[in-house]
């Protein structure tokens, strides 16, 4: 099973993400903060990282930088309600593969999964 890391302070968003994944193909690692994400990736390296932008402590782009500094090379994606131009530009400058607007749907999850390495 391919490991995917989702970092979102909303338990509901993480639950919806899991619910829209194809069954039995992915190991979903869940964190609600930068600290939680860094702890998880020290145990298992994800093949895809999905980040929310608006979170307490550090935003999704900042967490992306922290994950890169920790040696994580998996594609970074934002799944967020905040798709303001400044957020999209910051994600692009940080090397994010995609910015996908919430709400979470099966189609949007399929789009994110397209960034998994073959």
VENHU-V178425 format. One record per helix or strand of 2 or more residues. SS is the DSSP state (@ for helix, = for strand). FROM is the first residue (numbers start at 0). TO is the last residue. If there is no record, write none. Layout:
<<SS;FROM;TO> <SS;FROM;TO>>
This chain:
<<=;1;6> <@;10;18> <=;25;30> <@;33;40> <=;47;50> <@;59;68> <=;74;79> <@;84;92> <=;97;100> <@;105;112>>
